[in-house]
Amino acid sequence: MRLSRTGFAFCAMYLSASIAIWTYASSIAADPKGTFVLMQIPIVFAHAAAWKLGLLPLMASLPNMVVWALLFLPTLAAIYSIGWAVGLFFEALRPRA
């Protein structure tokens, strides 16, 4: 199995958007609630899935950064998988020589 360039491109876009959001949220010093909300944007779908599966009580005692990493990394893997599938789809559409 070879690595997917499309998957890596999707991950790069997600990582750059996440870093931009974190950088902007860190620059807002006057509004701690706004900072907290902005930092949750990259993991909101994983957080919803963890809530639906009942995993949030298990994460309640962990530090925020650990929970964020536990939710961010599977999201990154899911985005890579989506990019891999998109790349595979468009590769199948390409005419063979």
Contacts in CASP RR format, 6 or more apart in sequence:
PFRMAT RR
TARGET T0000
AUTHOR 0000-0000-0000
METHOD contacts of the structure
MODEL  1
MRLSRTGFAFCAMYLSASIAIWTYASSIAADPKGTFVLMQIPIVFAHAAA
WKLGLLPLMASLPNMVVWALLFLPTLAAIYSIGWAVGLFFEALRPRA
4 80 0 8 1.000
4 83 0 8 1.000
4 84 0 8 1.000
4 87 0 8 1.000
4 88 0 8 1.000
6 83 0 8 1.000
6 84 0 8 1.000
6 86 0 8 1.000
6 87 0 8 1.000
6 90 0 8 1.000
7 79 0 8 1.000
7 80 0 8 1.000
7 81 0 8 1.000
7 82 0 8 1.000
7 83 0 8 1.000
7 84 0 8 1.000
7 86 0 8 1.000
7 87 0 8 1.000
8 80 0 8 1.000
9 83 0 8 1.000
10 79 0 8 1.000
10 80 0 8 1.000
10 82 0 8 1.000
10 83 0 8 1.000
10 86 0 8 1.000
11 76 0 8 1.000
11 79 0 8 1.000
11 80 0 8 1.000
14 42 0 8 1.000
14 75 0 8 1.000
14 76 0 8 1.000
14 79 0 8 1.000
15 76 0 8 1.000
17 42 0 8 1.000
18 42 0 8 1.000
18 72 0 8 1.000
21 38 0 8 1.000
21 39 0 8 1.000
21 41 0 8 1.000
21 42 0 8 1.000
22 38 0 8 1.000
22 39 0 8 1.000
22 42 0 8 1.000
24 38 0 8 1.000
25 34 0 8 1.000
25 35 0 8 1.000
25 38 0 8 1.000
25 39 0 8 1.000
26 35 0 8 1.000
28 34 0 8 1.000
28 35 0 8 1.000
28 38 0 8 1.000
39 68 0 8 1.000
40 47 0 8 1.000
42 72 0 8 1.000
42 75 0 8 1.000
43 68 0 8 1.000
43 71 0 8 1.000
43 72 0 8 1.000
43 75 0 8 1.000
45 75 0 8 1.000
46 71 0 8 1.000
46 72 0 8 1.000
46 74 0 8 1.000
46 75 0 8 1.000
47 56 0 8 1.000
47 71 0 8 1.000
50 56 0 8 1.000
50 59 0 8 1.000
50 71 0 8 1.000
59 67 0 8 1.000
59 70 0 8 1.000
62 70 0 8 1.000
END
